[in-house]
Amino acid sequence: MANFQVEEARGFFRQIGIRVSQESALPTVATVQELEQVLNATLAELDWGYATLTVREGDIAIRHRAWPGQGLDHPAAGAWRRAFAALLEGVYTVWLQQQGGRADMAAKHNDDPSGDVLEFSYGI
């Protein structure tokens, strides 16, 4: 993170997330509940925590918990949180697009550096 501008670093980690999600494609499912189950099974295989999905008007809220490095007491903890959130933006974007989401929609991290949950929205 220190070697790049903030947006360059985010883009780099998003690209890593895109590659990971393409290598770990989810099976097609019919409901949001099924999507949450297959998504969490894949996250568990990667040891990347778990997520809950909530359908709202205009988007899907994604709340991700127990990510690697969560609670890390180290000067680099904030940079790690931002990097992993960017990686997850790429992962969630591709996984939701693979389920029929529009190509022009992306998962966006709603940054709250004080919380223990990484929050994303996917939609318009």
Buried (B, 14 or more C-beta within 10 A) or exposed (E): BEEEEEEEBBBBBBEBBBBBBEEBEBEEBEEBEBBBEBBBEBBEEEEBBBBEBEEEEEBBBBBBEBBEEBEEEEEEBEEBBBBBBBBBBBBBBBBBBBBEBEEEBBBBBBEEEEEEBBBBBBBE
